[in-house]
Amino acid sequence: MLAVAGLLDGCRHDVVVPTPVVDYYPLEVGTYRAYAVSDTLWNKGVATPTNYQLRESVTEKFADAAGQTAYRVLRARRTSSTDAWVDDSVLVVQPQQQAVLMTRNNVRTIELIYPLRAGKTWKKYAFATAQPDSVRAFDATVEQPFTTPGPAPKSYAATVIARDQQPIEANDGLLRRGGALQIFAQGMGPVLRRRYAYQTFYTTSNNASVITPTVIQVGHSRLEVLIDSGKL
C-alpha cells in the first residue's frame, strides 16, 4: 500500500470530495455486473459491428503475495440473453486505501484513485515499465449524475469519469482520433467503458494520403454499458 502512495505522490489535484474510493468499485464474492458490448471494426471505410454481452463475476477473495486483499473476477461472454455464458478471461482487482488496482494479462494498472479530486491525474501503468506512459485523469467535475445510453437507460446519482489522455500522434484531430474512458457510479462500480482509435485517411497506390474527415477508414471502437447486476 505504501508503494501505491509513493506512486500517487505529486499527482495534480483541485477539489477534494471525501468519498471512499471503494464506494465506486464495490467488490463482494458472489456478485456480478453484466454489460452490453458494441464492438466495431473499420477496414477500407467499411464498418463491421459485433454485439454481445459480458459478465464480470467476483468468484474469490484472497491475499496476494504481499498480504494485500485481492478479488478474482471471472469474465464470461455470450452472444445474447438466450445463450449460455462462456468463460472468457480472469481479472484480479485490489481495492486499497488510495487506489483500485487491476491485473489483466499479467499487466497491473491503477484504475481509480482516492480521494476523488476533480482534474486529478495519475499514471495508469505506474507498475508496468514495459507499457506506454499513459496518464489517466478525472474530469473537471466529480460526483455528478449520469444516465447510460441505449434502449434501457439507467440513471446514477453520483458518478466520476476517468479518461486516458492520448498522445498527439494518436489523436491529432485530423488524421487520427483516439480516446478511452470509464465511468464509475457510487455504490455500483464501472457502469460504462469506451475506447476507440480511428484513422480518417487512406493511402493510394501512388503512396499519396487522401484525407476523409467524415469517413473512418481504419479503426476500432468498443463500448461497454452496464445492463444488469446482482448476486449469482
N, C-alpha and C positions, 0 to 999 in steps of 0.2 A: 504493500500500500504506500510505503514511503517513496518507492520508485515512481509511482504514478504522481505523487505530489510534486516530486522534482521535475518531472516532465512537463507538468502543467504550470510551473512557476514562470512568470513572465508573460503569460497569456494576456492579451488585451481585454479589458472589461469596462463596462459602464454601469448600468443599473442592476443592482442586486435584487434577486427575487428569492426569498428564503424558503423555497420548496425543495424537500429532499429529492434527489435525482431518482431514487428508487421508485418514487410515485409515477415516474414517467417511463419506467421499464419494469413493471412488476413481474416477478417470476415465482411460480409455485408448481411443484410437481403435480402432474395430473391435469394441468390446464393447457389450453391450446388457443392459437389465433389462426384464422384462415383468411386467405387473401385471393381476390380475383386478379389474375395476371394477364396483362396485354403485352405481348412481345411482337415487335415489328422489325423486319429486316428490309433494307432497301438495296437493290442492285441494279445499276444502269437505269435509275429513275423509276423502277418498279417496286412497289411495296408488297411484302408478303406478311400478313398478320397471323399470329397464333394466339389463341386464348385458352387458358387453363386455370386451375385452382392450385394453390399451395397452402399447406397446413404446417404450422410450427408447433410442436408439442413438447412440453417440458417433461422429460422422462426420468431425470435423475438429479439429485443434489449430492455433491461430493466435495472433498477438499483436494485442491491441487497440490503439486509438489512443494509449494511454499506454504501450505496450510491454509490458503485462502478459499472461501466458499465459491463454488462454481456450479453451474447448471448445464446439463446435457440437453440439447434441443434437437429433436428429430424433425427433419423436413420431409414431407411426403407430397406427392403430386398426383393429380387426376385431371382428366380432360373436362369432365362436367360433374354435376352433383349426383348423377346416377351411376357414376363409375366408382370402383374401389380405389382407395388410396394406395399408392405405391411408394415405398421408401425411396428418398432421393439423396439426402446428404445429412450430415450431422454438424451442428454448431456447438461451441462451448461459450456460454455467456457468464460474465462475472460482474455482479453489481458490487462496487466498492464505495468507500466513503466519498471519494471525489470524482469517480468516473464509472462508466459502464464499459467493460471490455468485451470484445468478441473475438474468438479464434475460429477461423474458417480456412480450410485447405492449408493448415499449418501457418497461417498468417494472422497475427494479432492486431486488432485495430481498436482505437478509442472511439466508441460510437457516440458517447454523450458525456458531458462533464457537469460537475456540481461545484458551486451553486450556479443556477441558471442566470446568466447575465446577457442582456441584450448586446449584440455585436461582438461577443467574446469569441476568440479564435483559439484553435489548438491544432496540433499535428496529429492527423488521423493515424498515420503509420509510424508513430514515435517509437514503437517497439520493433519495427521491421526495417532494418537498414538497407535491405535489398529492394525495397519498394520506393516508388517516387515520393518526393517530399510534398505530399498532399495536405492542404490546410482545410479544416472544416470550421464553419462559423455559424453562430446563432444569428437569426435575422435581427433587424433593428428593434423589434418588439417581441416580447415573450408573454406567456400566459394568455394568449388570445384565442377566441373561439374559432372553430374550423368545421366545415361540412365537407365530407368526402364527395367526389364526383361519382357519376354512374347512375344506373336505374334504381338503386336502393340506397340513397344517400344516408349517412349517419352524421349526427352533429355532436361535437365535443366542446365543452365549455372552456377548457384551458388546454392549449397546445403550445409546442415550441417547434420551430423549423430549424433544422441544421442543414446547411448547404456545403458541398465540397467546392472550394474555389478552384477554378480551372486556369491553367497556364494559357497565355495568349496564343500559343501555337495550336491549341485545341479549341479555342473559342475566340476567333478573331472577328466574329460578327459578319463576315462576308463569305469566305470560302469554307470555313469550318465553324460548327456550333456544337458545344458540348456542355453538359451540366449533370449534377446529381444532387438530390436532396432526400431527406427523411423528415417526416412529421410525426412527433411523439405526442400522445394525449395523456393527460394526467389520469392515473388510475387504470390505464389501458395498455400503454406501450406504443410501439410503432403502428400507425394507422394508415400511412401512405409512404411509399418509396418510389422514386422516379430517377432514372438515369438515361441519358441519351448522348449520342455522338453522331453528327451528320457531316457530310461533305456536299456542298452545293455547287460543284463544278465537275466537269469530266475532261479527259484528255483525248484529243483526236489522234488519228493515225499519223499526223504530222507533228505529234508531241506538243500541240497547242492546247492551252487550257481554255475551256469555254465555261463562263460563269452563268449559273442558272439560279438566281437569288430565291426564287419561289418554288424551286423543284429540288427535292433531296435526291441526289444521285446514288450515293452510297452511305449506309449508316445503320444504326441500331437504336431502338428505343424500347424501354421496359418500364411498365407502370404496375405497381402492386397496391391494391386498395383493400383495406380490411373489410370483410363482409360478415364475419362470424367469430365468436369467441365463447369460451366456456370451459367446462370440465369434461374430460374424456369418460 
